[in-house]
Amino acid sequence: MTEQESTPAETDPAAVRRVVAASFMGTMIEWYDFFLYGTAAALVFNKLFFPELDPATGSIAALGTFALGFFARPVGGVFFAHFGDRVGRKSVLVTTLMLMGVATFLIGLLPTYETAGIWAPILLVSLRFIQGFGVGGEWGGAVLMAVEHGHKGKRGYYGSWVQAGVPVGLLLANGVFKLCSQMPEDDFLAWGWRIPFLLGIVLLGIGMFIRLQIMESPLFSKLSKEGGKAKIPIIETLKRHPKNVILAMGMRFGENAGFYIFTVFALTYATEQLGLPKSTVLNGVLLAAVAQLIAIPYFGKLSDKIGRRPVYMAGATALLFFPFLFFALLDTQSTVLIWLAIILSLIIHSAMYGPQAAFFSELFGTNVRYSGASLGYQLAAPFAGGLAPMIAALLLKWSDGDPWPVAAYLTVAAMITLVSVWLAQETHQSDLDH
């Protein structure tokens, strides 16, 4: 029985579009929540929650709480992946979206250090952990819903639209934050910073409505009828696919570290080291997010034609050299060149991120696909993306403001990714039903 025969729902274009749209919207909302925290951590949390520290140390502490969310992601990934492979993709996605939305809303209600003392950063860290826990289970389910509904010739394209929810979330988070930051500085620090977090509850309602309308993955439904579920999916994944889990982690290193250096650390570097207005970098990030919204589906579709590995390797190769140019362009303090640097950085990132959803999904069988894809994606997140802004801040402090160690750090991360993709098998012609 072929994949098309076994999963009739995938031949209905309208059904596939609904699923892809629902995954895109949910991912967009969850990453709005996640990126909103990153922007606030780079610009205001050091003043509000760590005011007794000097500016540089306060920034490192604030970015440290940002990193905590990444360490929660593997925990959430393992927890929700078990239920995703045992109970189904859809129910897990509803739960993760609810967790993220509520945690974001509550951050907007938190007292600051001035009001609550040490309890303020403790509560902030706790809600950041819940954010990371929720997003840890989100990605695997969202991409599998899109990829498992799609036929073999378009899996990269369908999966890339889920990935495209990330720049839209980034666009929304930075756009709303930028609008709120236009108010007087005292008002913004007193209450204006809360508005973007409180708005998250509206997006949560929209996302919940959309996600409740879609059908379960046809491949998982077929697996359930045939009784082929793994008893303990995580254990089964590590026993049968250890190499693919490790390679997927390696493929994440350059992609993930680069993204957060280019979008989060760049804010800190430009405002504190170069003395530029935060609007300069925020505008550049907004423009880059628009470019990435186009680039991610393009590279996903390209990977359906020429393969996942060539497209991914092209992005990793570009990342080997680009970090030095990135900081050189930032150091010019020219607004146009700073925008160019950020746009180019996210286009390079898109060459890796576009094919990634389908690539990781195709490395594992249906009975452990949620677990396998989530493990590879989320286990690398704390070390690749979560620590990247904080490591970059420490390297910058060590070098007395010279960004070359940060660029070198990204080059090493890109080398890890390049080698991992080289060792991985090509999967774009594989049959997900086997």
Buried (B, 14 or more C-beta within 10 A) or exposed (E): EEBEEBBEBBEEEEBBEBBBBBBBBBBBBBBBBBBBBBBBBBBBBBBBBBEEBEEBBBBBBBBBBBBBBBBBBBBBBBBBBBBBBBBBBBBBBBBBBBBBBBBBBBBBEBBBBEEBEEEBBEBBBBBBBBBBBBBBBBBBBBBBBBBBBBBBEBBBBBBBBBBBBBBBBBBBBBBBBBEBBEBEEEEBBBEBBBBBBBBBBEBBEEBBEBBEEBBBBBBBBBBBEEEEBBEBBBEBBBEBBEEBBBBBBBBBBBBBBBBBBBBBBBBBBBBBBBEBEBEBBBBBBBBBBBBBBEBBBBBBBBBBEEBBBBBBBBBBBBBBEBBBBBBBBBBEEEBEBBBBBBBBBBBBBBBBBBBBBBBBBBBBBBBBBBBBBBBBBBBBBBBBBBBBBBBBBBBBBEEEEBBBBBBEBBBEBBBBBBBBBEEBEBBBEBEBBE
